[in-house]
């Protein structure tokens, strides 16, 4: 069945995707595919096969395209991925600034900047790699050259943010700037818009990794926005494959609502004839989601225009949204947003909507996964319309003689700030896997407060039920499950803003463990954690320790089936070490026992907490490969478990994975409350003494059954 043919006329850089092979039709499908290749060869149409059932065509005429669609029924999707404008609007120049000296810090890794090219300026020369790729030219390579009259300076700005990060904003007039990363330019586009060749991008990422050791990449160039509940795009699928195979981490901006769209929304909201319902919807933050607004009422159909852009739905990589923070203390403006610490008006949200119909039917409860959402995190990006609300960023001066400060905004700038944090981590801990880097950033993130969405949620409940809030308890419960400020907040801001110091360092009162391990399919694994005895001196009621845990794992994606895209499931829980100092026996019991039968033995608190992600039923639920859980523990609960907690991991999934094992990264931060009774004792030192740990706190006491 053909669908999604979004080309009109002759086209460059065409992505052609075939239907998924079925075992019953395999031979017939292979024959048709071979016949299609013969046709392409006969017509001298240049193509490359870049994955199973995925072709990149450099150029095809409309009549040849018509022949393909009329004669080869295995074609599922054919599209030209056209990049939207990379920056939200024209920049505002502030001032010429003297060039600072760059101090490249020891161990600085390299970030691959997939963008419009990076200007080779004298001030940037110490941090620019000698090599790079220019995908805009087949003949001559100029990844570090841009024409300021015709090319975009976007890539240079992104590169400086990736290299400097928040170091630049600590003292914007400093003579010396510390640099956390070198820059490897992958120039994929010249101007503000253009088509993208995914085959070339894939080859460039592989080559940058294999030949030049680049593991961190930044992609601040979005394609089109996603429809509600759409399948994961081919672009995201390819990036997920690369992250899995080569241990990469690509930071992808979720995209911006364009300035033109924002201005149109503001104009519609100001029109006298516009209904109050539409005016209310167009106000921040109601514009993110409202299923009761129709296309006839406003072009922003039920908030779908706010859905994130491809390929930021990629699951093995990190997608980044923006908050309105602009790193400019002298400018208190936050544009259309309510405050600087809240999501920027233009920053896009997750595209899954469990309240929508799919083929005329609603999602079942066992098909929903509250732990699956994007973006992963948010970073400062400034806000729009009001120039004073934008970020201060660096851009090449006219004439190419140095850098200047300008004001601009967008998720394009949030993503490289996140990539810089990854560079800071890798610079300090170079042997970590990239999933561990991802887990560290998410584990440290402070969630955005949800108060700003409360009125939006109440409005949705009232529109859904005209009698709300004067309804019975059952109806209130139904509406609360359907509309949640906490869930909508995660769809807009993910896990929140990373805390850089928590990513990098432990303290006497805060200790972070990083566990990199593997787990067999259809098994349980346990790691025991010993809690220091001095904590029992604490006499107060309430929380003594806060445990913040994050699990990340990469997977080889399965194309064509949304439910099997992530084919296996790893989750964790925190429980009582029922068999002290015997992790294998604990694993056996946790694999066999059920909380309903053995709650008292298994629970740290009065009952066993929920798993970080619920897999049941495995046949109808999309798994999440990023999970976070917070547990507050009291002094009495430490005594109850006899100073030993079990971290339990389990792995399950589709039947065809029997006999496999899978890597995962787990980050656990333990923080103690201040008290005169325990102050003076180092939590970090005591945890290190009472647990068997290696470099970067990789636990070794483990068992698997």
N, C-alpha and C positions, 0 to 999 in steps of 0.2 A: 504494500500500500504506500503510494507516494505521498509526501507532504513537505511543507516548508521549502517551496521553490521561490526564492526571493531575489531573482535576477530579472532585469528587464533590459534587453539589448546586449551588445557585446560586453564582455567583462574580463577584467584581469584578476589574477590571484583568487581563483574559484576553489572552494572547498567542496568536494563531492563525497558523500557518505552512503555506503550501501547498507541494506538491511542486514540484521544479524543472521549469521549462518544458523540453520537448523540441521540437526543430524539427518533428518528425513529427506531434506532437499539439498544436501550438501553437494552432491555431484552435479546436479542440474544448475545450482547457483554458481559453481566454479566454471562450468561451461559458458554461462552467460557472461561472467566476469572476464573470462579470456576473450570472448567475442567482442566485448566492449573495448578491451585494450587493443585488439586488432584494428577496430574502427578508429580509435584515437591515433594509433601509429599511422594508419593509411591517410588520415587527414592532416598529418604533421602537427598534431596538437601535443605540446610538451606537457608531460605530467610526471608526478612522482607519487609512489605509494608510501605513505608516511605512517601507516598503521594497518591493522587488520580491517579491511573494508573501508579505508579512508584514503582518498586521493587528493593531491593538490594539482590543479591545472593552472598553468601560468596565464594563458589567454584562450578564450573560446568565443567564436562568433555566435550570434543568436540562432542562425539556421542550424549550425552544428549542435547547439544545445537542444534545440527542438527535436533533432533526430535522436539524441541520447534519451530524452524523456519519453519519446514515442516508442522506442524499440528495446529498451533495457529496463525491465520491470523490477530489477533488484535495487535500483536507485531509490534511496529513502529521502535524502536531503541534498540540496545543492544550493550554495550560497556564496556570496562574496562578502567577506567580513570587512566592513568599512569602519574605520576608526572615527569616532566622534571627535569634536574639537577638544584638544588636550587641555586647554586652560579655560576657565569659566568666562573670562572677559579680558578686555585690554588692561594691561597693567598700569599702575600709577607710579611714576618715578618720584622718588623723594629727594635723593641727594647723591652726589658723587662721593665715594669714600676711598680713602687711601688703601692700598693693598696691604693686608696683614701678612705676617710670616706664618707659614703653616708648619706645625710640629707634628710629624707623623709618629704616632705612638708605637712603641715596640710591640711586635706581634700583630700589627694591624692586618686583618684579612682583606680580601678584594670583593667588592660588590659589583655585580654585573648590572648595568643600568640599561634596560631595554626601553629605548625612548627615541628622541629626535636628534641624537648626537650630542656630544659634549665639546664645547669650545676649548681649544688648546690655548689657554692663557698662561702667561709666564707665572702668575701667582699660583696657578693650579698644577703647574708642571711636576712638582714633587709627588703628587698623589695620583697622577694619571698613568695607567699602565702603558707600556710601549705598544702593546698590541690591542686590537679591538676589531670589530666587524662592522662593515657598512653594507646593509642589506638593500639599500636603495640604489646601488650601482653594481652591475655585473662586471664592469671593466676596471674601474679604479676604486680603491678603498680609501675613504676619508671619514673614519668614525669620530675623529677629533677635530673636524672642521665643519663650521656652519656659516652660511651666508646671512649676515644679520639683516639684509634687505629682504630676503625671501624665506629663509628657514626659520623655524621656531627655536627660541631660546629655552624652551621648556626643559629639555634634557639636561642643560647645564645647571639650571636651578635645582632640579631633582637630584643631580649628582652632588651638589654642594650640601644639600640637606642630608643625603645619605652618608656623606663623609664626615660632616661636622656634627650633625645631630643637635642636641641641646647645648653643646659646648659653645656654639656661636652666640646663643642667646644669654649665656651667663654674663657676658660683657660684650655688647655689640660693637663697642669702640676699641676693643683690645688690640694691641699690636701683634699678639701671637694667638693663634687658634689651634687648640689640640685637635688632631684628626684621628678618628678611630678606624678608618678604612680607606684603601685605595680604590680607584674607579676603573672599571673595564667597560668601555662604551660599546653597546650593540645598537647601532643606528638602524631603526626599522622604518623611519618616516622622515620626510624633510619638512613639510609645512605643518599647519595646525590640523589638517585632516588628510585622509588617504586610506587606500586599501592596505591590508596586512597579509603577508605571505606566511602562513603558519608553518609550512614545511621549512622555510628558511629560518624562522625563529627557533624551531625545534633543533635544527642542525647547529645553529649558533650556540644555543644553551649547552648542548652536549659537548661541542668543541671547546667552549670556554671552560667547562668543568674538566674534561679529560686532558686537555693540553695545557691549561693555565691554572687549574686548581680552584676555580671559582665555585663556591657552594651557596652563596647568598646572592639573590637577584632581586631587582625591583622592577615592577611593571605598573607604571602609573598611566597606562593608556587603555581605556575601556572601549568595548565594542558597543553592542546594543543592550538595552535593558531587557530583563527577563519577564516573561508573562508569569502569572501565578501558577505554581505547581508544574512548571515546565521541566522536562528532563534536563539533566546536566549537559552542558554544551560540549561539542567536540573539542573546542579550544581548551576548556577546563579539563576535559578527559586527558588530553595530550600532556598538559602541565602536571596532572596527577601521576601519569605514567613516569614522567621524568623525575619527579620528586621521589617516587618509589624506587626506581632503578638506580639512581645516582646519588641518593642522599642529599637532595637539594632542599632549599627553602626559598620560595618565591613570594615576595610581598606584593600583593595586588590591591590596588585601590578599588573601592566599590563603585566609583563613578559619581558624578555630580548631576543634580537637576540643573539644567542650563540656566543662565541668566535670563535668556529670553522667556523661558517657561516661568521662572520666578516672577518676572515683571508682568507677564500675562496673568498669572494667578492674582497678583496684587491689584491689577486693573479690574479683573472680574469681580474681586471682592469689594471694590470701591464703587461699582456700578449701582445706580439707584434701583434698576429693575431686577437685580440679582436676588434670589430668594435668600432668606436668613439662613436656611440649612446649608446652602452652598457657601455663603460668606463665612459661616462658622467652620466649615470643613477646610477652607483655604487658610485659616489661621494656624500658626505654629502652636502645638505640634499635631493638630488634628489632620493636617495635610498628609501625614504618613499613611494613614489607613482609615477608610470609611466605606464599608460595603454598601451603604445605603445611598451613595451618590451615583447617579447614572451618567453615561457618556453624553446624553443629551443635555444634562445640566451643566457639566464642566468637562473640559478636555482631560482633566486628571481623574480618570475613571477609577473609582473606589481605591485610590492610592496606588494603582498599578504603575503609574509614572515614577513612583518613588522606589520601585524595585531595583535591586543592585544590577550592575551590568556584567556581562560576560567578560572575562572568565573568572570573576571573583568568587563564584560558587565553588571553585576548586577546593577539595576537602583535605588533600595532603599538604597544601600550602596555607598561607595566612592571608586573609582578606582584611582590609583596614578601612574603617570609616573615619569621620572627622568630628571633633568637637569644635565649638566656636572660639576656643582659646587661640589668641594670636601672638602670644609671647611678647606683648608690648604693654608694659605696666603703665605707660603714660596715656594709653588710649583705653578707656573703660568701655567703649562701645562694643556691643556683641551682636550688632545687626538685627536680623529678624528673630534670632534665638532669644530665649529668656535670660540666659546667662552664659558666661564663657565656659563653664564646666559641663554644659549640656550639648547634645548633638547639634551640629550646624544645620541650618535650614535645608541646605542642598544635599546633605549626606544621605545616601540611599540605604534601604533596609532589605531584610531577607525576603525572598520571593515565595516561600511556602505559606499557604493560607489554609488551615484546616477547616475554616468556615465556608470555603468555596466548594462548589460541586465539580466532580470529575466525571465526565461522560454521564451527567445527570444524576450521579449518586454522591452521597456525602462520605467523608472519611469515617471509618469505623474507629472506635476508641483504641483498638489494638494496632491500628496503623499509624497512630500519632507518636511522635518522639519529641518530648519537651526539651531534650538535651541537644537537639540538632538545630543549629542556627548559624547565621553569619550576619555581620562581620565577626571575626574572632576578637578584635580589639578596636579601639578608637584612639586617635592621636590628634594633637592640635592641627587645625587647618584654617583657622580664621572663619569669618562669615562673609556674607555677600551684601550687595547693594550699597551699604554704607562703607565708603572707602576706609574710614577709620577702624572698621571692624576686621579688616584683612590682616594677614600676616606680613611681617617684614621678611623678605627673602632676597637672595642674591641672584643677579643676572648679569650677563656680559654688557659692558658699556658699548655704545656705538663706536665703531672703529676697532673693536677687539683689543683694547689696551688695558683692560682690567675689569673689575667687578663693581657693580653699583647696587644699592639697596632699593628695592621697589616694594610695593604693596600688592599682594594678590592672595588668593585663597583657593582651597579645593582639597579633595581627598588625594589628589596628585601629590600634595606636599605632606599629607599625613603618612602615606605609605613609606617614603624614604626615611622619615623620622623613626618609624618602627624598624626598618632595615638597619638603621644605625644602632639601635639597641641590640639587635642580633650580633652586629659586628663587635660591640663592646663585650658581649658574652664570649664570643669565639676568640677574641683577642686575649681574654683572661683564661679561658678553658678551651684550648684548641682541639682537644680530643673528643669533645661532646658530639653526639649525633645531632643532626638538625632537628629531629623530632624532640630531643631534649631541650634544645634552644627554644623551640616553640612552646614546650611545656613550661619552661622557666618563665617566659614572658606572660603566658596566660595565668600561671599560678600567682604571679605577683600583682596581677591587675586588680585595681579597685573598681568595683562596679559603679555605674552611674546611678544616682538616686532616681527613684521612679515617681516622685511626687508630681512632676510636671505632666505626667500622663493620666493622673487620677481623673481629671475632669473629662478628658477624652474618652476614657473607659466608661464613665457614668453616662456620657452622651450616647455612646453606642448601645449600652443596656437600655436606655430610655427609648431609643429609636427602634430597638428590637421588640420591646414590650412597652406599649404606651402607658401602662399602669405602673411602671417602675418609678420610684422604689417601693410603692405600696403593693407589694406582692408577697406571697407566702414564702416560707423558708426554702421549699423545694425549687421554686422558680428562681429565687436569688442564687441558689447553688448552681443551677443550670447556666444562668447568665455569667456567673463568675468563672465557670469552666470554659465558657465560650470566649469571654473577653477578659484578659488579664493584663494589668499594667506591667507586671513583672515579665511576662512573656513578650509583650510588645517592646519593652525596653531592651531585652536581649536581642530582638530582631533588628533594633536600630543601633545599639551600641555594643553588642556582644558581651564579652567578659569585662569590658571597661578599659581603663587607661593603665598601662603597665607602670609599676614603680621601679625605676631603674636601680636604685640601691638594693632593693630586695632581689632583683635579678642577679646581682653581682656578688653580694656579700652576705655572710651571716654576722651576727653580733653575739655578745654574751647572753642576751635574752632571746635571741632568735636564731634558729639553726635550720638549714635547708639541706635535705638529702636529695640526691639525684640517682635514680636507679635505672640502669639500662639492662634489659634482660630479654629473654625469649620465653614463649609459653607454647606448649603443645596444644593442638586443636582438641577440643572436647576434654579439657582438663582443668584442674584447680591448682593454684600455686600459692604458697604462704611465705611471707617474710615476717619474722617476729621483731618487734621494736621494744627495747627495754627502756622504761621510764625511770629517771634517777630517783633514788629514795629520799633525797633531801626535800623533795616537793611535798612529802607527807607532813612536813612541819607547818605547812600552810593551814590555818585554822578557819578561814572565812568560807562562807557558803558561796556558791556560784562558780563561775568559770575560773579555772586556774591556767589551763593550757588551751590554746586554739590551734587546731591542726587544719592546715589548708593543703589539699592534695589535688593534683592534676595528672591525668593520664592522657598521653597522645600516642597514636600509632599510625604508621603508614600502611597502605595496602595497594595491591595491584588492581586497578579498577576494572570492572566488567562492563563493557559498552553495551548499550541497548536495553538494559533492564534496570529500571530505577531502584527496585527493591534489592537487587543483587549487585548494585554498583560497588558498594562496600560489602564484600561477600562474607566477612567474618566479624565476630563481635568479641571484644575484650572489655571487661569492666572490672571495677574494684569495689571493695567494701572494707570497713574497719570494724573489727570485732575483738572479743575476748580470746586470749590465748588459752584455749581450753586444756591443752596439753603443754605444760610449761616447758620451754626450751626444746620442743619437739615439733618443728614446723611441718615435717612430713605427716605426722599423725594429725596435726591440725588440718592440713590440706585434705586428708582422707575424710575427716569428720565433716568439714564444710562442704565437701562434694556430696556427702551422703545424707547429712541431716537437713531438716527443714526448720526454719525459725518457729513455726507454729508448734512443733513438737519439742524443741530444745532451746527455747528463747532464753531462759535463765542462764544457761551455760554459754551461749553465744554472744549475748548482748553486753555492751559496755554500759549502756544506759538501761532504762527500764524495758526497752524493747530493741530488737535488731533494726538498725537503720536501713533505708533503702539502698540498693546498689547504685553505683554512679550512673549506670545506664541499664534500662530494662530491655532484655532481648526478646521476651516472650510476647507473641509467638514469632519465632525466627523466620517463618515463611512469609510474613506479611508486614514486617516493620523495617524501615530504613535505619541502619545502625549509625551511631555517631562515633567518630574516631577521636573526638576531643571531649573530655569529661572533667568536671571539677566538683569537689565536694568539700564542705567545711564542717568540722566537728569541734564543739566546745566540750571540754572535759573538766570535771570538778575533782577536788582532792579525794572525795569519797569514792568516786568512780575509778581513780587510779588505784586506790586500796582494794576495790572490788576485784579488779583484774590482776591483782598481785604484781603491779608494776610492769606488766608485759601486755602489749597490744599486738594483735595479728593484723597484718595487711593482706587481704585475700584477693587474688586475681582469678578470674575464670575466663575461658575462651570457648566459644561455640560458633555456630553459623550454619552455612549450607553443607549438605551431606558430602558434596564432592571434594571437600577439603580434608577429609579424614586422612591422617598420616602426615599432616604438615605441621610446621611450627612457625611462630610469628614473633618478630621483635616488637618491643614496646618501650616507651620511656615514661617514667613515673617520678614526679617531683612532690616532695612532702616538706612543708615548712611548719615548724613547731615553734610557737611563741608563748612565753610565760608572762603572766600579769606581774606587775610590780607589787611588792609587799616587803615590809621591814623584816618579816620572818624568813624570807628566802633570798632577799637581795644580798649580793656579795657572793652568791653561788653562780657560777657560769653554767647556764643551761647547755651551751655549746660544748664546753669541755667535758661535762658529765655525760652527755649523750655520746660523745666520741669515746669516752672511757668504757661505757657500759654496752656498746654495740660494736660489732666487728665491721669496720668500714675501710674502704680503700680511698684512693685519690678521688676527689670530688664526691666523696661520701657515697660510693657505690656499694650497696649492701651485698653481703655474701651469704648470710644465713637464709637459705631458701630450700624449698622442697616442692616437688611436683608429683601429682598422681593422676 
